């Protein structure tokens, strides 16, 4: 992984080189494992006082975002799908559908923003957009599974929670990113 890199104003690296299939497989596997570890740690923590049931930060999405920004779109989708498969084996069908629908919509929105705005979009905007649309994807999936129109009343709560989670995730990604870059986990 000794390719050249270019940093844009926002810190998002433009992909100027490539990885072998083996390198991509190793990176996807590594970040899938990182996402699982973060999810296990986050799920083992007691809920914060005054939090809303079912709402969490989703810090494991830091791994997915890093893969999207520095490795590639296909690899980010692969990590999201692997996370959903893991959720299926540990928490069942409904939780897996929620993970998959939220993850895929989140990545798709961030990809669209990256394509449309290129290096003019910040990690913060991408993270907030990803978190909000992750919640929207999950809300749509739940409303299709349970066909309960009262779930739409939960939308404002999920919107605010998405913004808070997006800010927290972007902040942690910004803190963790230098470590990953020193380890050369990017598509350069």
N, C-alpha and C positions, 0 to 999 in steps of 0.2 A: 504494500500500500504506500508506495513512495511517489505517488502522482502529485502534480502541482495543485495548489489550492488558491482560490481567490475569495477574499472576504468582501461582502457588500457592506453598505452602510449599516444595515440592520444586523449584520453578523451571520446572515444565512449564506452558506457557501454555494457558489455556483458549481455545478458538476462539470468539471473539465476533464476528468479521467474516468477510468472504469475499474471495476473489481472483477476478479475471476468468479466463476460460479461457486467455487469452494469458499472463497472469502465471503461472498454474499450469504451463503448458507450458514457459515460460522457466525457472522454478525447478526443475522436474523435470529439464530438460536440463542445467542448470548443476550440479545435485547429482549427476547421472549422470556428467558429465565429472569432477567432483571425485572421485567414487568410483573412476573409472578411473585417474586420475592417482595417487591414493593406492595403488591395487592395483599399478600398474606400479612405483612406487617401492618398495613393500614386497617385491615379487617380485624386484627387482633387488638387494636387500641379501643379503649372505651369511647362511646360517643361523647362529643362535646356537649356540655350542658346547654339546653335550649335549642338544640338542633332538631331539624325536621326528620321524621322517620323516612328512611330510604334515600336520603340525600347525603352524599359523601364527596370528598374532594376528587377522588379518582386519580391519585398520584401515579398509578401505574401507567397512565397515559403519557407521562414524561418520556418513557422509553419509546412509545409509538411516535411521539412528536420528534424525538431525536432522529429516529430512523427515517422519518419522512423528510426532515430538513437536510440530513447529511448523508443518507445512503440512497434512498429512492422511494418512489411511490409504491411500486409493486411490493417492495419489502415491508413498507409500513402496513399495507393491506394484509400481507401475510402474517405479521405479528398480531394484528387485530383479529384475524380469523383464528389463529392459534389460541389466542386468549379466550375467544368464544367457545372453542372446542374444550379447553380446560375447564371453563365455567360449566359446560354441559356435564362433564364427568364429575364435577365436585358439587354442583348446586342444582343441576337439572335443566330441563328443556326451557322453561320460561326465562330463567336467569340467563341462559345462553342466548336466547333470541334477543333479550334486552341488550346484552353485551355486543352482539353482532350488529344489531340495528343502530345502536348508538355509535359504535366504533366506525362502521363503514360510512355513515352519514358525516360524522365528524371529520374523518380523513378527506372525504370528497369535498367538503366545504373548504378545508384548509388548502387542498390542491387547487381548487378554483381560485381562491384568493392569491395563492402564489403565482398562478399563471397570469391572472389579470393584472396584479399589481407588482409582480416581480420583487425587486429589492426595496420597494417603497412601503411594504407592509412589515410591521414589527412582530416580534414574538408575542408580545402582549395581545395584540389584535388577533393574531392567529390562534393563540391559546384560548382567549375568551370566545371567539367564534366557534372553535372546536368544541369547547365545553358546553356552550349553549345548544349547539346542534346535536351534540351527543345526547343531551337531555330531551331534545325534540324527537330524535330518532327513537329513544326509549318510550316516550309518551305515545307516539304513533303506534309502536309495537304493542304496548299495553292496551291501548284503546281498540286495536284490532283483535287482540286475544280475548279481552274481557267485554268488549262492546259496551262499555259504560261511558256515556257522554259526560258524566260528572267529573271525569278525569281532566277535562279541559279547565276546570276551576283550579287545578294544580299547576297549570302552565305559568302563571306569574311567579309562583314560588320557585319553580324550576328555572325560570329565566334569571332571577336574582341569584340563585344557587350556582348557575352556570357562570355568571360573571365573577362571582367570588372564587369559584373553583378555577376558572381560567386565569385569574390574577395570581392565585397561589401556585398553580402549575407553571406558569411562565416565570415566576420568580425563582422557583426551585430549579427549573431547567437552566436558567441563566447562571445559577450558582454551580450546578453540576457540570455544565457544558465544558468548562476548561479541563476538567479531569478526563472526560471522554476524548477531547481533542488531543491531549497529551498522549493518550493511549492510541491515537491515530484511528479512531473508529469513525472514519468518514470515507466517502466514495472518491477519494482523491489519490 
